[in-house]
């Protein structure tokens, strides 16, 4: 079975979502289905159809989260000895050599990635090109618009 990297915070967020889905959303949907059934003919009952659709979504998401958590390889950054190299979980400040913009990213798992808050997936071209590099290195990254050059300004964990 393939394992997928995840930070402890990412795993915690998934566990919290799973608990919410099981303890709040699932009972709410079951109640909505029961209420819609009490209205009579199910063949023309839009409330029933909507509740069943919502149930399918909730159950699907529960299964997806349980699967992700069972295949997660939770990487505790405090136990990683990277010797100054960029590894999963590192926060990196890079300088775009073309535009002189400084950008900061944390390399995280696919489910945790959110560029708006500075978290990129370990599977992105930028993260893959940074892994194993050190502060001061210049990396080339092939992006849809061409090739970008970045200088690594800082690495922290």
N, C-alpha and C positions, 0 to 999 in steps of 0.2 A: 504494500500500500504506500502510495506517495504521500509524504508529509509536506505541509505548507507552512512556511515561517510566519510567525505572528508575535507581536510584542505582548507582554503581560496585560497592558492596558487594552489592546485590541481584543484579547480573549475575554477580559472582564466586561467590555461593552457588549460583546456577543452573548455572554452569559446573562447579563441584565436584560437584554432584548428577549432572550428565550424565556426567562422567568416571567416577564411582562406578558408575552404572548400566551403562555400556558395559564397564568393565574388571572389575567384580566381579559384579554381579547377572546380567548377560546370560550370561557363561560358567557361573555357578552354575546357572541355569535350564536351559541346554543340557545340562549334566551330569546334572541331575535327570531330564530327558526321556529321555536315553540310558539311564540306569539303570532307569527305569520300563519302557522298551521291552524291556529285557533280561528282564523278568519274564514275558514271554509275551503272552497274549491282551489286546489293548488295549481291547476292548469293555467289559470289566468291571474295568478297572484304575484305581482311584481315584487312585493316585499319579500316573499319566500325566495324568489329567484335571486334577488340581491343578497339575501342572507346566506344562501347556499354558495354563491360566488365568493362572498367574503370568507366563508368557512374554508373554501378551497385555497384561497390565498393564505390564510393564517396557517392552515395545516402544511401547506407547501413550504412556507417560510420556516416553520418549526423544524421540518425535516431537513431543510437546507442548512440551518444553523447547527443542528445536531451533527450533521455530516461534517461540516467545517471544523467544529470543535473536536470531533473524533480524529480528524486528520491533521490537526494543528501541531506544529512543533513550536512550542512557546519558548522564545529565546529571551532569557533574562540578561539584559545588557550589563548588569553589575558583575556577572560571572564571565563575561567575554574578555579575553586578553587579546587585543587586536594589535598591540605593539605600534600604535599610531596609524595603522592602516584603516581605511574606510571599510566598515562591515555593516551587515544588516543592523538597523536600529540607530546607526550614527546620525548625528545632525551635522550637516555640511553647509558652509557658506562658500558659494562659488561666484566668481566674477566672469560675466559674459565679456569676452575680450573684444567683441565687435561693438557692443553698445555701452560698455562700462557700467552695466547694471549689476548690482550685487544681489544674489538670490540665496535664500536659505531653505534647505529641505531636510526632512528626516526621512530616511529610507525605512519603509514599513511593509507589511504584507498587503496583498491585493485588497482585502476587505477594509483595511484601515486607511487606504490612500484617499487623500482629499487635497488636491493642489491648492485650493483656496486657503487652507490652513497650513500649507507648507509640508504636506506629507505625500511622498511619491512612492509608488509601488516598486518593490525590488525588481520587478520584471520590466520596468520601463527602460528605454534606451539610455536615458540619462543615468539612472541608478546603476545599470549594468556596466556602463563605462567608468563609473566612479569607484565601484567595488575594487578593493585591493590597492587603491592609490593613496597617496599621502598629501599632507598640506604642502603647497608649493608646486605640485605637479600641474601640468597643463594637459587637458584631455580633449579629444575630438569626439563629438557625438553626432551620429547621423540622425537627423530629424527630418520630418516630411518636407521642410523647406530647404533642405541641403545639409551642410555640415557646419556645426557650431563649435567654437573653441571656448573652453572654460578653464580658468585657473582656480585651483582649490585654495581658498583663503584661510579656512579654519575647519577643524574637525573636533566634534565633542560627542560625549556619550551620556 
